[in-house]
Amino acid sequence: MTGTVKNVTTRIEIKTLVMLGCLALSLTACSKLGGGANRFEYGGVYFSGNAKAVKGDRASFVATAKPVSASLDGAIEAARYEGVKYCIKYLGTSNIAWQVGPDTPKEQLVVEKNGLTFRGTCVE
């Protein structure tokens, strides 16, 4: 009888390990396939972006987006989105005073290595 109990316990442990492994794989797949928090779609094209604080001033940030080669308008909207997302997350506002931003003439925008860079300050 103890042999039967031992076999049942071993099967339960194996099933539990397999289920945990499947769960772990499914969670990693979410971030790889479509859960990208820093992806923005514009005109059927996906843009990656980010926004980071300027050192020593949490209200000021630099927002980036790429690839500009796919669509300058799409990169502009992606960088704007990253800036708004940053301000809402850290200061609870979507108001931004742009030093270089979506209203800057296109020929004056900073484009390097296929990426667009905006600078702004969150306004409370």
ROMARFI-494965 format. One record per atom (N, C-alpha, C): residue in three letters; x, y, z. Coordinates in steps of 0.001 Angstrom, whole numbers, plus 524288, in hexadecimal, padded with zeros to 5 digits. Example, Ala and Ser with C-alpha at 12.3 -4.5 7.8 and 13.67 -1.06 7.14 Angstrom:
2
ALA833867E9C681E78
ALA8300C7EE6C81E78
ALA833907F31C81E78
SER832327F73681BA8
SER835667FBDC81BE4
SER832648001E81EBE
//
This chain:
124
MET803357FB5A80000
MET800008000080000
MET80362804E880000
THR807C4804DC802BA
THR80B2280981802D5
THR80D9180A7A7FD82
GLY80E648065E7FA72
GLY8106D807047F523
GLY80C90809EC7F1B3
THR80785808DE7F262
THR8037880B7E7EF54
THR80332811437F0CA
VAL803798126B7F5CA
VAL8035E817D87F79E
VAL8081D81AC07F588
LYS80CAD8183F7F583
LYS8117481AAE7F3A1
LYS8110181BE47EDC7
ASN80EC5818537EAA7
ASN80E0A8192C7E50B
ASN80A4D81DB57E3FB
VAL8060B81DFF7E6FE
VAL802408223C7E654
VAL804D1827717E7B2
THR807C8827BC7EBE0
THR80A7782C7B7ED80
THR80E6782E2A7E961
THR8114C82A817E730
THR8151882BBA7E31C
THR8125C82DE27DE47
ARG80DFE82B9F7DCC1
ARG80B1482D8D7D832
ARG80909833107D915
ILE80725834197DDC7
ILE8052F8395F7DF04
ILE809AD83D4C7DEC2
GLU80E3083BDE7E0D1
GLU812B783F647E0AF
GLU814668407C7DB10
ILE8146F83C807D7C3
ILE815F483D337D245
ILE811FD840AE7CF7F
LYS80CF083FC07D050
LYS808E4842FB7CDE0
LYS8096F848AD7CFA1
THR80A84849737D4A2
THR80B2084EC37D6AB
THR80FC8851737D414
LEU8141E84EBA7D39B
LEU818BF850FC7D11C
LEU817B68523F7CB5A
VAL814FF84ED37C8A8
VAL813BC84FCA7C327
VAL8102B854897C2A9
MET80C41854ED7C606
MET808B88596E7C5D8
MET80B9785E857C70B
LEU80F0E85E787CAD3
LEU8120E8632A7CC13
LEU815A7864B27C790
GLY817F1860D87C508
GLY81B3E861E87C07B
GLY81821864537BC0B
CYS8137E862427BB05
CYS81025864777B6E3
CYS80E8086A087B832
LEU80D5386B057BD12
LEU80BDA870457BEC0
LEU81061874167BDEE
ALA815088727D7BF64
ALA819A0875D67BEB5
ALA81A95877027B8F8
LEU81A0D8731C7B5A0
LEU81AC6873F17B003
LEU816A78779A7ADC7
SER811DB877087AF7D
SER80DBA87A687AD6F
SER80E838800F7AF1B
LEU8107A880F27B3C5
LEU811778864D7B58F
LEU815EE888D57B295
THR819FD885EF7B156
THR81E478882F7AE51
THR81C88889387A8BD
ALA81909886207A6B6
ALA81712886F77A167
ALA813EB88BFC7A111
CYS8113588D747A539
CYS80E21892487A52B
CYS81194896FD7A427
SER81609897487A6B1
SER8196289BD17A5EF
SER81C0D89BBE7A0A1
LYS81CD68973B79E66
LYS81F76896DF79955
LYS81BC0897D9794C7
LEU816D88961F7953C
LEU8135A89635790C1
LEU80FE089AFB79055
GLY80DF189D0B79489
GLY80A488A14C793CD
GLY8097F8A493798A5
GLY80C098A34079CC8
GLY80B628A63E7A189
GLY80F5C8AA897A202
GLY811B58AC1A79DA8
GLY815C68B01579DD6
GLY8139D8B55179F96
ALA8150A8B6EE7A44C
ALA813158BBD67A66D
ALA815618C0857A396
ASN819AA8BFF27A0F6
ASN81C368C44979E47
ASN81BA38C3DA79860
ARG8173C8C1D2796A1
ARG816288C17C79103
ARG811738C4D678FC6
PHE811C28C77678B65
PHE80D8C8CAE9789AE
PHE80C808C9BD783F8
GLU8078B8C90B78292
GLU8063E8C7E377D24
GLU8042A8CCCE77A7D
TYR806178CDC3775CC
TYR8044B8D232772AE
TYR804398D07876D00
GLY7FFBE8D09B76A9A
GLY7FF478CF177651C
GLY800E48C98576402
GLY800058C607767C1
GLY801658C09076710
GLY8071C8BF5776813
VAL80A2E8C340769AD
VAL80FBF8C28C76ACD
VAL8108B8C336770A8
TYR813D08BFE9772F7
TYR814F58C04477887
TYR819F68C3587796D
PHE819B48C6CD77D40
PHE81E238CA0577EC3
PHE81F7D8C8D178469
SER8247D8C89278587
SER826268C7E378AED
SER8278A8CD3D78D10
GLY826B98CDF77920E
GLY827D18D3047945E
GLY829048D29079A19
ASN82AB38D6FB79C4B
ASN82C1F8D7267A1C3
ASN82C348DCD17A374
ALA82BAD8DDBF7A873
ALA82C498E2F77AAA7
ALA82F238E26A7AFD6
LYS832F98E5C37B0A3
LYS8361E8E5A07B56B
LYS836B08EB197B791
ALA837298EB597BCBA
ALA837D48F05E7BF57
ALA83D298F2B17BE03
VAL83D3B8F7E57BDE1
VAL8422F8FAAD7BD6E
VAL844958FAA17C2E4
LYS8498A8F98B7C339
LYS84C2A8F8FE7C843
LYS84B3B8FDC57CBBE
GLY849598FCD37D06A
GLY84884900EF7D43E
GLY84358903D07D3D3
ASP84006902687D003
ASP83B08905197CF52
ASP836FE901327CD63
ARG833E78FF3E7D0FC
ARG8301F8FB2C7CFA0
ARG82BEE8FD117CBCF
ALA82AB6902197CBDD
ALA826A6904287C86C
ALA82886904787C2C2
SER82D97905077C1F0
SER82FBD9055F7BCA0
SER8313C8FFF57BAB4
PHE830628FF017B5BA
PHE8315E8F9D37B393
PHE833498FA2C7ADF5
VAL835608F5C77AC2F
VAL836D38F5057A6B7
VAL833C58F04C7A4DA
ALA830DC8F0F87A08C
ALA82DC38ECB479E4D
ALA830088EB4D798FD
THR8305B8E645797E7
THR832788E473792EC
THR82EB28E0B179051
ALA82F2E8E04F78B22
ALA82C098DC9278822
ALA82EF68DB2F78327
LYS82E428D6537816C
LYS830968D49277C84
LYS82D7F8CFFE77A69
PRO82DDA8CED87757C
PRO831438D0C77715F
PRO82ED58D56576E63
VAL831C08D98D76DE7
VAL8300D8DE2276AF8
VAL82F8C8DCC976531
SER832C88D93176356
SER832AE8D7BE75DC8
SER82D778D55E75C29
ALA82A958D31A75FCD
ALA8257D8D0CE75E8B
ALA821648D50E75DC0
SER821A28D92976100
SER81DF68DD807608B
SER81F808E1B37647D
LEU820CF8E64876298
LEU822188EA9476620
LEU81D4B8EC0C7695E
ASP818C18EC3B766E9
ASP813F78ED82769C8
ASP812E08E97B76E11
GLY813BF8E48C76CDA
GLY812F88E06A770BE
GLY816C88E0EE77543
ALA81BAE8E2267741E
ALA81F9B8E2D87783A
ALA81E3F8E79B77B9B
ILE81C4A8EBC17792E
ILE81AA98F06777C23
ILE816508EEF877FFC
GLU812758EC2A77E1B
GLU80E198EAA57818B
GLU80FE78E6E0785CF
ALA813758E3637848E
ALA815768DFB478878
ALA818848E29478CB4
ALA81BBF8E66278B36
ALA81EBF8E96178F0D
ALA81B178ECBB79263
ARG817168EEFC78FF3
ARG813338F202792F4
ARG810948EE78796FA
TYR80F018E9D679536
TYR80C788E60C798AA
TYR80FF68E4B179D4F
GLU814F68E3CB79C48
GLU818988E27D7A087
GLU819118E6FD7A467
GLY8191D8EBCE7A279
GLY819638F0517A5F3
GLY8148D8F0CC7A959
VAL80FFF8F0307A6F9
VAL80B1C8F0827A9EB
VAL80AE58EC267ADFB
LYS80C598E77C7AC67
LYS80C5E8E2FF7AFFC
LYS80FFD8E4057B49E
TYR8149D8E6407B38A
TYR818678E77D7B7A3
TYR816098EB657BB83
CYS813C58EFA87B985
CYS811A68F3B67BCF5
CYS80D288F1B17C04F
ILE809CC8EE827BE07
ILE8057C8EC4F7C10B
ILE807948E8BC7C555
LYS80B648E5987C40E
LYS80D8E8E1E07C7DE
LYS8103B8E4A17CC68
TYR813638E8977CB50
TYR816968EAF27CF6D
TYR814438EFD97D1DB
LEU810EE8F2BA7CF12
LEU80EBF8F7857D157
LEU808D08F7D77D109
GLY806548F3F27CEA7
GLY800AC8F3CA7CE86
GLY7FE2C8F7CF7CAED
THR801018F9A07C713
THR7FEED8FD757C368
THR800888FC017BDE1
SER7FD628FDB27BA20
SER7FED88FCCC7B4AB
SER80071901E47B204
ASN800AC9061D7B509
ASN8024A90B2F7B2ED
ASN8083690B697B275
ILE80A1090CDE7ADD4
ILE80FAF90CEE7ACD6
ILE81132912097AA35
ALA81559914657AC24
ALA817D1918CE7A97A
ALA81C63916747A672
TRP81BE1916317A148
TRP81FD7913B879DFA
TRP82418917AB79C8E
GLN829089163279D53
GLN82D5A9194A79B46
GLN82E42917B379596
VAL82E3F912A6794AC
VAL82E3B9105E78F69
VAL82A0990C3378F9C
GLY8260390CC678C67
GLY821AB9092C78CC7
GLY81E83908D9787D7
PRO819B39070F7885E
PRO8166A90610783CA
PRO8153E90AEB78084
ASP8158490F85782D5
ASP814679144F77FEB
ASP8194C916C777D82
THR81DCD9148A77E97
THR822AB9167277C52
THR8229C9156077675
PRO8243A9192377330
PRO824739181676D90
PRO827B79133076C6A
LYS825DB90FFF768D4
LYS8285390AF6767C3
LYS82E1A90B6D76664
GLU82F9990F8E7639A
GLU835199102276219
GLU8389791181766C2
GLN83651912F276B40
GLN839579143E76FE6
GLN8397D90FD7773EA
LEU836E490B91772D4
LEU836CC9072F77684
LEU83C199047C776D0
VAL83D429026077B6C
VAL842288FF9577C4B
VAL8415A8F9D977ADE
VAL843E78F83677690
VAL843978F2C5774CA
VAL849248F0A67747D
GLU84A338EC957778E
GLU84F4F8E9FB77788
GLU84E858E41F777CD
LYS851848E14E774C6
LYS8515A8DB93774C3
LYS84BC88D98977431
ASN848D38DBEA77099
ASN843828DA4A76F5D
ASN83FB48DB24773E6
GLY841488DE78777B3
GLY83DEB8DF9877C27
GLY83CDC8E56877CAC
LEU8385C8E6A877EC0
LEU836A08EC0477F8E
LEU836E28ED3D7855F
THR838B08F1F7786BF
THR8392B8F37A78C37
THR8361D8F87678D47
PHE832C68F84679141
PHE82FDD8FCD37931B
PHE831C08FE2C79891
ARG8314090323799FB
ARG8325B904EE79F4A
ARG82DAC907FE7A12E
GLY82C289070E7A614
GLY827B2909CD7A82B
GLY827CA90A0C7AE20
THR8241990D0B7B036
THR8237990D8B7B5DE
THR81DB490CD17B723
CYS81CA59096F7BAE0
CYS81749908847BC94
CYS8157F90D5D7BF9B
VAL810BC90F377BE66
VAL80EA0913E27C0DA
VAL809F8912507C446
GLU80A44913AB7C940
GLU805F89124D7CCD8
GLU801BC916627CCAA
//
